[in-house]
C-alpha cells in the first residue's frame, strides 16, 4: 500500500514543495494626485454682495424709516402674482437682521470654497442661483408668509455637497462616508430648527431639492488621469451635461411656479 504525506500541520517531514508560487498582490499604496487650485472668487463675491446689500437695507431703514431693498425684493406672494417674478431670485441676497446675515454668510464661507474648488466658478454660481430659486418657488407654493435670506441657496449647497460625496465615494474612501453622515445630520438638524416660528422651512426644503437635483446631473465626476508620478484629477462631466441639467432644473421649478400662479390661487 502506498503511503501519502499527511495534511499540513501534521508531523510529516518530507521534502518541502518548491514548485511555482501563486502571485502575491502588492499592498495598496497612497499616491498623491494633483488637483487644480482655484481661489473661491464666486463665493467671496456672493458674500461681499450680500454684505453690501444688507448695509443698504440698514441704511435705508435708518434714513427712510423702512427697508427699501426688502420692500422691492423679498418673497411676497401677492407681489409675485402681480408679475414681479424677480422676487424668485432677489430674496437670496437679502437678510432680516445682523444675526441672520452672520449665520448665512458663515455657512457660505465654510461650505462655498470647497464646493467651488470642485465645481469651478460658473457651475458653482449656477448651483447657488438654482438652489435659491428653487427654494423661493417651493416657499411661494406652500407658504403665504413673506421671506428673505440666503438659506435657500445655502441648503442647495448642502445638498450638492452630499451628492458630490456620494457619487465620488470610491475616490474618497472612508472619508466620504464620514463626511456624508455629518452632512445628513447637519441638514436634518437645520430642518428641525426650521420648524420654529418665523423660519421659512419650505424655502430650505426647496433649496435642498433644487441643489441636489442639479448636483446629481451636473456635479463633478473627477477621475485620475495621467501616468505615474504625474497623476491629476480631471472632471469627466461634460459642459453639455451641465447646461442640460441647469436648464432642466430651472424649467422644472419654473413650471411649478407657473402652476402655482395659474392653478393654485
Buried (B, 14 or more C-beta within 10 A) or exposed (E): EEEEEEEEEEEEEEEEEEEEEEEEEEEEEEEEBEEEEBEBEBBBEBBEEBEEBBEBBBEBBEEEEEBBBBEBBBBBBEBBBEEBBEBBBBBBBBBBEEEBBEBBBEBBEEBBBBBBBBBBBEBBBBBBBBBBBBBBBBBBBBBEEBBBBBBBBBBBBBBBBBBBBBBBBEBBEEEBEEBBEEBEEBBEEBBEEBEEEEBBBBBBBBBBBBBBBBBBBBBBBBEEEEEEEEEEBEBEBEEEBBEEBBEBBBEBBBEBBEEBBEEEE
